[in-house]
Amino acid sequence: MSIVRLIFAIILPPLGVFFTVGIKPAFWLNILLTILGIVPGIVHAVWLIAKHDN
């Protein structure tokens, strides 16, 4: 499942975060970061998914 979430994190970062944590502050932060620039959103999403998989 983490591979699918990572693919979503690259294509649409908030979707990958939503599948990992649901609607929590991290999800809203990722939406903000994605609006400010796609790269910060991707970095945050990948970091969050990697942190949650451990």
mmJSON file of the N, C-alpha and C atoms, coordinates in Angstrom:
{"data_MODEL":{"atom_site":{
"group_PDB":["ATOM","ATOM","ATOM","ATOM","ATOM","ATOM","ATOM","ATOM","ATOM","ATOM","ATOM","ATOM","ATOM","ATOM","ATOM","ATOM","ATOM","ATOM","ATOM","ATOM","ATOM","ATOM","ATOM","ATOM","ATOM","ATOM","ATOM","ATOM","ATOM","ATOM","ATOM","ATOM","ATOM","ATOM","ATOM","ATOM","ATOM","ATOM","ATOM","ATOM","ATOM","ATOM","ATOM","ATOM","ATOM","ATOM","ATOM","ATOM","ATOM","ATOM","ATOM","ATOM","ATOM","ATOM","ATOM","ATOM","ATOM","ATOM","ATOM","ATOM","ATOM","ATOM","ATOM","ATOM","ATOM","ATOM","ATOM","ATOM","ATOM","ATOM","ATOM","ATOM","ATOM","ATOM","ATOM","ATOM","ATOM","ATOM","ATOM","ATOM","ATOM","ATOM","ATOM","ATOM","ATOM","ATOM","ATOM","ATOM","ATOM","ATOM","ATOM","ATOM","ATOM","ATOM","ATOM","ATOM","ATOM","ATOM","ATOM","ATOM","ATOM","ATOM","ATOM","ATOM","ATOM","ATOM","ATOM","ATOM","ATOM","ATOM","ATOM","ATOM","ATOM","ATOM","ATOM","ATOM","ATOM","ATOM","ATOM","ATOM","ATOM","ATOM","ATOM","ATOM","ATOM","ATOM","ATOM","ATOM","ATOM","ATOM","ATOM","ATOM","ATOM","ATOM","ATOM","ATOM","ATOM","ATOM","ATOM","ATOM","ATOM","ATOM","ATOM","ATOM","ATOM","ATOM","ATOM","ATOM","ATOM","ATOM","ATOM","ATOM","ATOM","ATOM","ATOM","ATOM","ATOM","ATOM","ATOM","ATOM","ATOM","ATOM"],
"id":[1,2,3,4,5,6,7,8,9,10,11,12,13,14,15,16,17,18,19,20,21,22,23,24,25,26,27,28,29,30,31,32,33,34,35,36,37,38,39,40,41,42,43,44,45,46,47,48,49,50,51,52,53,54,55,56,57,58,59,60,61,62,63,64,65,66,67,68,69,70,71,72,73,74,75,76,77,78,79,80,81,82,83,84,85,86,87,88,89,90,91,92,93,94,95,96,97,98,99,100,101,102,103,104,105,106,107,108,109,110,111,112,113,114,115,116,117,118,119,120,121,122,123,124,125,126,127,128,129,130,131,132,133,134,135,136,137,138,139,140,141,142,143,144,145,146,147,148,149,150,151,152,153,154,155,156,157,158,159,160,161,162],
"type_symbol":["N","C","C","N","C","C","N","C","C","N","C","C","N","C","C","N","C","C","N","C","C","N","C","C","N","C","C","N","C","C","N","C","C","N","C","C","N","C","C","N","C","C","N","C","C","N","C","C","N","C","C","N","C","C","N","C","C","N","C","C","N","C","C","N","C","C","N","C","C","N","C","C","N","C","C","N","C","C","N","C","C","N","C","C","N","C","C","N","C","C","N","C","C","N","C","C","N","C","C","N","C","C","N","C","C","N","C","C","N","C","C","N","C","C","N","C","C","N","C","C","N","C","C","N","C","C","N","C","C","N","C","C","N","C","C","N","C","C","N","C","C","N","C","C","N","C","C","N","C","C","N","C","C","N","C","C","N","C","C","N","C","C"],
"label_atom_id":["N","CA","C","N","CA","C","N","CA","C","N","CA","C","N","CA","C","N","CA","C","N","CA","C","N","CA","C","N","CA","C","N","CA","C","N","CA","C","N","CA","C","N","CA","C","N","CA","C","N","CA","C","N","CA","C","N","CA","C","N","CA","C","N","CA","C","N","CA","C","N","CA","C","N","CA","C","N","CA","C","N","CA","C","N","CA","C","N","CA","C","N","CA","C","N","CA","C","N","CA","C","N","CA","C","N","CA","C","N","CA","C","N","CA","C","N","CA","C","N","CA","C","N","CA","C","N","CA","C","N","CA","C","N","CA","C","N","CA","C","N","CA","C","N","CA","C","N","CA","C","N","CA","C","N","CA","C","N","CA","C","N","CA","C","N","CA","C","N","CA","C","N","CA","C","N","CA","C","N","CA","C","N","CA","C","N","CA","C"],
"label_alt_id":[null,null,null,null,null,null,null,null,null,null,null,null,null,null,null,null,null,null,null,null,null,null,null,null,null,null,null,null,null,null,null,null,null,null,null,null,null,null,null,null,null,null,null,null,null,null,null,null,null,null,null,null,null,null,null,null,null,null,null,null,null,null,null,null,null,null,null,null,null,null,null,null,null,null,null,null,null,null,null,null,null,null,null,null,null,null,null,null,null,null,null,null,null,null,null,null,null,null,null,null,null,null,null,null,null,null,null,null,null,null,null,null,null,null,null,null,null,null,null,null,null,null,null,null,null,null,null,null,null,null,null,null,null,null,null,null,null,null,null,null,null,null,null,null,null,null,null,null,null,null,null,null,null,null,null,null,null,null,null,null,null,null],
"label_comp_id":["MET","MET","MET","SER","SER","SER","ILE","ILE","ILE","VAL","VAL","VAL","ARG","ARG","ARG","LEU","LEU","LEU","ILE","ILE","ILE","PHE","PHE","PHE","ALA","ALA","ALA","ILE","ILE","ILE","ILE","ILE","ILE","LEU","LEU","LEU","PRO","PRO","PRO","PRO","PRO","PRO","LEU","LEU","LEU","GLY","GLY","GLY","VAL","VAL","VAL","PHE","PHE","PHE","PHE","PHE","PHE","THR","THR","THR","VAL","VAL","VAL","GLY","GLY","GLY","ILE","ILE","ILE","LYS","LYS","LYS","PRO","PRO","PRO","ALA","ALA","ALA","PHE","PHE","PHE","TRP","TRP","TRP","LEU","LEU","LEU","ASN","ASN","ASN","ILE","ILE","ILE","LEU","LEU","LEU","LEU","LEU","LEU","THR","THR","THR","ILE","ILE","ILE","LEU","LEU","LEU","GLY","GLY","GLY","ILE","ILE","ILE","VAL","VAL","VAL","PRO","PRO","PRO","GLY","GLY","GLY","ILE","ILE","ILE","VAL","VAL","VAL","HIS","HIS","HIS","ALA","ALA","ALA","VAL","VAL","VAL","TRP","TRP","TRP","LEU","LEU","LEU","ILE","ILE","ILE","ALA","ALA","ALA","LYS","LYS","LYS","HIS","HIS","HIS","ASP","ASP","ASP","ASN","ASN","ASN"],
"label_asym_id":["A","A","A","A","A","A","A","A","A","A","A","A","A","A","A","A","A","A","A","A","A","A","A","A","A","A","A","A","A","A","A","A","A","A","A","A","A","A","A","A","A","A","A","A","A","A","A","A","A","A","A","A","A","A","A","A","A","A","A","A","A","A","A","A","A","A","A","A","A","A","A","A","A","A","A","A","A","A","A","A","A","A","A","A","A","A","A","A","A","A","A","A","A","A","A","A","A","A","A","A","A","A","A","A","A","A","A","A","A","A","A","A","A","A","A","A","A","A","A","A","A","A","A","A","A","A","A","A","A","A","A","A","A","A","A","A","A","A","A","A","A","A","A","A","A","A","A","A","A","A","A","A","A","A","A","A","A","A","A","A","A","A"],
"label_entity_id":["1","1","1","1","1","1","1","1","1","1","1","1","1","1","1","1","1","1","1","1","1","1","1","1","1","1","1","1","1","1","1","1","1","1","1","1","1","1","1","1","1","1","1","1","1","1","1","1","1","1","1","1","1","1","1","1","1","1","1","1","1","1","1","1","1","1","1","1","1","1","1","1","1","1","1","1","1","1","1","1","1","1","1","1","1","1","1","1","1","1","1","1","1","1","1","1","1","1","1","1","1","1","1","1","1","1","1","1","1","1","1","1","1","1","1","1","1","1","1","1","1","1","1","1","1","1","1","1","1","1","1","1","1","1","1","1","1","1","1","1","1","1","1","1","1","1","1","1","1","1","1","1","1","1","1","1","1","1","1","1","1","1"],
"label_seq_id":[1,1,1,2,2,2,3,3,3,4,4,4,5,5,5,6,6,6,7,7,7,8,8,8,9,9,9,10,10,10,11,11,11,12,12,12,13,13,13,14,14,14,15,15,15,16,16,16,17,17,17,18,18,18,19,19,19,20,20,20,21,21,21,22,22,22,23,23,23,24,24,24,25,25,25,26,26,26,27,27,27,28,28,28,29,29,29,30,30,30,31,31,31,32,32,32,33,33,33,34,34,34,35,35,35,36,36,36,37,37,37,38,38,38,39,39,39,40,40,40,41,41,41,42,42,42,43,43,43,44,44,44,45,45,45,46,46,46,47,47,47,48,48,48,49,49,49,50,50,50,51,51,51,52,52,52,53,53,53,54,54,54],
"pdbx_PDB_ins_code":[null,null,null,null,null,null,null,null,null,null,null,null,null,null,null,null,null,null,null,null,null,null,null,null,null,null,null,null,null,null,null,null,null,null,null,null,null,null,null,null,null,null,null,null,null,null,null,null,null,null,null,null,null,null,null,null,null,null,null,null,null,null,null,null,null,null,null,null,null,null,null,null,null,null,null,null,null,null,null,null,null,null,null,null,null,null,null,null,null,null,null,null,null,null,null,null,null,null,null,null,null,null,null,null,null,null,null,null,null,null,null,null,null,null,null,null,null,null,null,null,null,null,null,null,null,null,null,null,null,null,null,null,null,null,null,null,null,null,null,null,null,null,null,null,null,null,null,null,null,null,null,null,null,null,null,null,null,null,null,null,null,null],
"Cartn_x":[0.811,0.0,0.852,2.021,2.839,3.324,3.509,3.92,2.816,1.578,0.444,0.365,0.552,0.51,1.65,2.832,3.949,3.681,3.062,2.709,1.703,0.687,-0.266,0.429,1.423,2.146,2.893,3.34,4.062,3.09,1.997,1.033,0.162,-0.419,-1.293,-1.016,-0.084,0.381,-0.711,-1.733,-2.74,-3.47,-3.614,-4.284,-3.444,-2.141,-1.263,-1.289,-1.331,-1.395,-2.751,-3.815,-5.146,-5.229,-4.678,-4.695,-3.839,-2.898,-2.02,-2.589,-3.032,-3.462,-4.922,-5.606,-6.985,-7.023,-8.16,-8.301,-7.844,-6.579,-5.939,-5.133,-4.517,-3.746,-2.657,-2.07,-1.038,-1.619,-2.848,-3.521,-3.697,-4.176,-4.396,-3.071,-2.048,-0.717,-0.212,-0.456,-0.003,-0.754,-2.033,-2.768,-2.165,-1.85,-1.233,0.123,0.942,2.261,2.138,1.14,0.948,0.482,-0.338,-0.772,0.411,1.281,2.449,3.478,3.518,4.439,4.339,4.343,4.129,5.28,6.497,7.647,7.572,7.269,7.134,6.025,4.947,3.871,4.3,5.064,5.562,6.54,7.446,8.436,7.747,6.783,6.058,5.29,4.636,3.853,4.743,5.85,6.763,7.343,7.718,8.263,7.239,6.004,4.945,4.632,4.58,4.306,5.45,6.68,7.837,7.858,7.492,7.464,6.383,5.252,4.144,4.358,5.164,5.387,6.301,7.034,7.96,7.286],
"Cartn_y":[-1.198,0.0,1.259,1.226,2.437,2.859,1.917,2.268,3.099,2.686,3.425,4.823,4.904,6.217,7.106,6.545,7.342,7.837,7.007,7.445,8.599,8.458,9.545,10.79,10.616,11.754,12.529,11.857,12.537,13.19,12.496,13.034,14.12,13.827,14.771,14.635,15.432,15.269,15.204,16.058,15.945,14.602,13.976,12.674,11.61,11.633,10.693,10.902,12.153,12.458,12.045,12.27,11.876,10.375,9.587,8.129,7.678,8.493,8.127,8.536,9.79,10.284,10.695,10.776,11.255,12.775,13.306,14.769,15.223,15.523,16.02,17.253,17.927,19.136,18.906,17.724,17.458,17.512,17.089,17.148,18.6,19.441,20.847,21.575,21.21,21.788,21.401,20.169,19.729,20.449,20.7,21.473,22.869,23.5,24.825,24.786,23.797,23.684,23.414,22.628,22.341,23.59,24.401,25.652,26.601,26.645,27.532,27.064,25.787,25.222,23.71,23.094,21.647,20.888,21.389,20.686,20.597,21.686,21.543,20.573,20.541,19.6,18.161,17.905,16.551,16.129,17.014,16.681,16.366,17.176,16.946,15.633,15.354,14.124,12.888,12.895,11.74,11.56,12.648,12.563,11.994,12.454,11.995,10.513,10.091,8.684,7.807,8.249,7.471,7.386,8.472,8.482,7.547,7.515,6.687,5.194,4.844,3.432,2.733,3.489,2.846,2.444],
"Cartn_z":[0.0,0.0,0.0,0.601,0.653,-0.736,-1.653,-3.013,-3.68,-3.499,-4.074,-3.463,-2.152,-1.499,-1.976,-2.209,-2.72,-4.131,-4.95,-6.306,-6.23,-5.357,-5.174,-4.631,-3.753,-3.185,-4.254,-5.292,-6.366,-7.341,-7.642,-8.603,-7.973,-6.803,-6.105,-4.607,-4.081,-2.695,-1.62,-1.645,-0.576,-0.554,-1.697,-1.746,-1.044,-1.258,-0.557,0.946,1.373,2.805,3.371,2.626,3.085,3.299,2.387,2.539,3.717,4.148,5.255,6.607,6.742,8.056,8.121,7.014,7.02,7.066,7.506,7.571,8.953,9.027,10.245,9.863,10.822,10.483,9.424,9.381,8.378,6.965,6.815,5.511,5.069,5.981,5.633,5.382,6.145,5.906,4.523,4.132,2.815,1.7,1.897,0.894,0.757,1.882,1.853,1.148,1.481,0.847,-0.648,-1.039,-2.454,-3.203,-2.567,-3.196,-3.362,-2.363,-2.43,-3.454,-3.717,-4.697,-4.655,-5.792,-5.839,-5.172,-5.275,-4.703,-3.174,-2.46,-1.0,-0.605,-1.364,-1.09,-1.276,-2.328,-2.59,-1.505,-1.13,-0.101,1.225,1.606,2.854,2.8,1.684,1.556,1.636,0.925,0.944,2.34,2.989,4.346,5.318,5.213,6.107,5.896,4.648,4.337,4.832,4.62,5.076,6.612,7.275,8.742,9.281,8.625,9.083,8.814,7.826,7.486,8.472,9.265,10.22,11.447],
"occupancy":[1.0,1.0,1.0,1.0,1.0,1.0,1.0,1.0,1.0,1.0,1.0,1.0,1.0,1.0,1.0,1.0,1.0,1.0,1.0,1.0,1.0,1.0,1.0,1.0,1.0,1.0,1.0,1.0,1.0,1.0,1.0,1.0,1.0,1.0,1.0,1.0,1.0,1.0,1.0,1.0,1.0,1.0,1.0,1.0,1.0,1.0,1.0,1.0,1.0,1.0,1.0,1.0,1.0,1.0,1.0,1.0,1.0,1.0,1.0,1.0,1.0,1.0,1.0,1.0,1.0,1.0,1.0,1.0,1.0,1.0,1.0,1.0,1.0,1.0,1.0,1.0,1.0,1.0,1.0,1.0,1.0,1.0,1.0,1.0,1.0,1.0,1.0,1.0,1.0,1.0,1.0,1.0,1.0,1.0,1.0,1.0,1.0,1.0,1.0,1.0,1.0,1.0,1.0,1.0,1.0,1.0,1.0,1.0,1.0,1.0,1.0,1.0,1.0,1.0,1.0,1.0,1.0,1.0,1.0,1.0,1.0,1.0,1.0,1.0,1.0,1.0,1.0,1.0,1.0,1.0,1.0,1.0,1.0,1.0,1.0,1.0,1.0,1.0,1.0,1.0,1.0,1.0,1.0,1.0,1.0,1.0,1.0,1.0,1.0,1.0,1.0,1.0,1.0,1.0,1.0,1.0,1.0,1.0,1.0,1.0,1.0,1.0],
"B_iso_or_equiv":[0.0,0.0,0.0,0.0,0.0,0.0,0.0,0.0,0.0,0.0,0.0,0.0,0.0,0.0,0.0,0.0,0.0,0.0,0.0,0.0,0.0,0.0,0.0,0.0,0.0,0.0,0.0,0.0,0.0,0.0,0.0,0.0,0.0,0.0,0.0,0.0,0.0,0.0,0.0,0.0,0.0,0.0,0.0,0.0,0.0,0.0,0.0,0.0,0.0,0.0,0.0,0.0,0.0,0.0,0.0,0.0,0.0,0.0,0.0,0.0,0.0,0.0,0.0,0.0,0.0,0.0,0.0,0.0,0.0,0.0,0.0,0.0,0.0,0.0,0.0,0.0,0.0,0.0,0.0,0.0,0.0,0.0,0.0,0.0,0.0,0.0,0.0,0.0,0.0,0.0,0.0,0.0,0.0,0.0,0.0,0.0,0.0,0.0,0.0,0.0,0.0,0.0,0.0,0.0,0.0,0.0,0.0,0.0,0.0,0.0,0.0,0.0,0.0,0.0,0.0,0.0,0.0,0.0,0.0,0.0,0.0,0.0,0.0,0.0,0.0,0.0,0.0,0.0,0.0,0.0,0.0,0.0,0.0,0.0,0.0,0.0,0.0,0.0,0.0,0.0,0.0,0.0,0.0,0.0,0.0,0.0,0.0,0.0,0.0,0.0,0.0,0.0,0.0,0.0,0.0,0.0,0.0,0.0,0.0,0.0,0.0,0.0],
"pdbx_formal_charge":[null,null,null,null,null,null,null,null,null,null,null,null,null,null,null,null,null,null,null,null,null,null,null,null,null,null,null,null,null,null,null,null,null,null,null,null,null,null,null,null,null,null,null,null,null,null,null,null,null,null,null,null,null,null,null,null,null,null,null,null,null,null,null,null,null,null,null,null,null,null,null,null,null,null,null,null,null,null,null,null,null,null,null,null,null,null,null,null,null,null,null,null,null,null,null,null,null,null,null,null,null,null,null,null,null,null,null,null,null,null,null,null,null,null,null,null,null,null,null,null,null,null,null,null,null,null,null,null,null,null,null,null,null,null,null,null,null,null,null,null,null,null,null,null,null,null,null,null,null,null,null,null,null,null,null,null,null,null,null,null,null,null],
"auth_seq_id":[1,1,1,2,2,2,3,3,3,4,4,4,5,5,5,6,6,6,7,7,7,8,8,8,9,9,9,10,10,10,11,11,11,12,12,12,13,13,13,14,14,14,15,15,15,16,16,16,17,17,17,18,18,18,19,19,19,20,20,20,21,21,21,22,22,22,23,23,23,24,24,24,25,25,25,26,26,26,27,27,27,28,28,28,29,29,29,30,30,30,31,31,31,32,32,32,33,33,33,34,34,34,35,35,35,36,36,36,37,37,37,38,38,38,39,39,39,40,40,40,41,41,41,42,42,42,43,43,43,44,44,44,45,45,45,46,46,46,47,47,47,48,48,48,49,49,49,50,50,50,51,51,51,52,52,52,53,53,53,54,54,54],
"auth_comp_id":["MET","MET","MET","SER","SER","SER","ILE","ILE","ILE","VAL","VAL","VAL","ARG","ARG","ARG","LEU","LEU","LEU","ILE","ILE","ILE","PHE","PHE","PHE","ALA","ALA","ALA","ILE","ILE","ILE","ILE","ILE","ILE","LEU","LEU","LEU","PRO","PRO","PRO","PRO","PRO","PRO","LEU","LEU","LEU","GLY","GLY","GLY","VAL","VAL","VAL","PHE","PHE","PHE","PHE","PHE","PHE","THR","THR","THR","VAL","VAL","VAL","GLY","GLY","GLY","ILE","ILE","ILE","LYS","LYS","LYS","PRO","PRO","PRO","ALA","ALA","ALA","PHE","PHE","PHE","TRP","TRP","TRP","LEU","LEU","LEU","ASN","ASN","ASN","ILE","ILE","ILE","LEU","LEU","LEU","LEU","LEU","LEU","THR","THR","THR","ILE","ILE","ILE","LEU","LEU","LEU","GLY","GLY","GLY","ILE","ILE","ILE","VAL","VAL","VAL","PRO","PRO","PRO","GLY","GLY","GLY","ILE","ILE","ILE","VAL","VAL","VAL","HIS","HIS","HIS","ALA","ALA","ALA","VAL","VAL","VAL","TRP","TRP","TRP","LEU","LEU","LEU","ILE","ILE","ILE","ALA","ALA","ALA","LYS","LYS","LYS","HIS","HIS","HIS","ASP","ASP","ASP","ASN","ASN","ASN"],
"auth_asym_id":["A","A","A","A","A","A","A","A","A","A","A","A","A","A","A","A","A","A","A","A","A","A","A","A","A","A","A","A","A","A","A","A","A","A","A","A","A","A","A","A","A","A","A","A","A","A","A","A","A","A","A","A","A","A","A","A","A","A","A","A","A","A","A","A","A","A","A","A","A","A","A","A","A","A","A","A","A","A","A","A","A","A","A","A","A","A","A","A","A","A","A","A","A","A","A","A","A","A","A","A","A","A","A","A","A","A","A","A","A","A","A","A","A","A","A","A","A","A","A","A","A","A","A","A","A","A","A","A","A","A","A","A","A","A","A","A","A","A","A","A","A","A","A","A","A","A","A","A","A","A","A","A","A","A","A","A","A","A","A","A","A","A"],
"auth_atom_id":["N","CA","C","N","CA","C","N","CA","C","N","CA","C","N","CA","C","N","CA","C","N","CA","C","N","CA","C","N","CA","C","N","CA","C","N","CA","C","N","CA","C","N","CA","C","N","CA","C","N","CA","C","N","CA","C","N","CA","C","N","CA","C","N","CA","C","N","CA","C","N","CA","C","N","CA","C","N","CA","C","N","CA","C","N","CA","C","N","CA","C","N","CA","C","N","CA","C","N","CA","C","N","CA","C","N","CA","C","N","CA","C","N","CA","C","N","CA","C","N","CA","C","N","CA","C","N","CA","C","N","CA","C","N","CA","C","N","CA","C","N","CA","C","N","CA","C","N","CA","C","N","CA","C","N","CA","C","N","CA","C","N","CA","C","N","CA","C","N","CA","C","N","CA","C","N","CA","C","N","CA","C","N","CA","C","N","CA","C"],
"pdbx_PDB_model_num":[1,1,1,1,1,1,1,1,1,1,1,1,1,1,1,1,1,1,1,1,1,1,1,1,1,1,1,1,1,1,1,1,1,1,1,1,1,1,1,1,1,1,1,1,1,1,1,1,1,1,1,1,1,1,1,1,1,1,1,1,1,1,1,1,1,1,1,1,1,1,1,1,1,1,1,1,1,1,1,1,1,1,1,1,1,1,1,1,1,1,1,1,1,1,1,1,1,1,1,1,1,1,1,1,1,1,1,1,1,1,1,1,1,1,1,1,1,1,1,1,1,1,1,1,1,1,1,1,1,1,1,1,1,1,1,1,1,1,1,1,1,1,1,1,1,1,1,1,1,1,1,1,1,1,1,1,1,1,1,1,1,1]
}}}
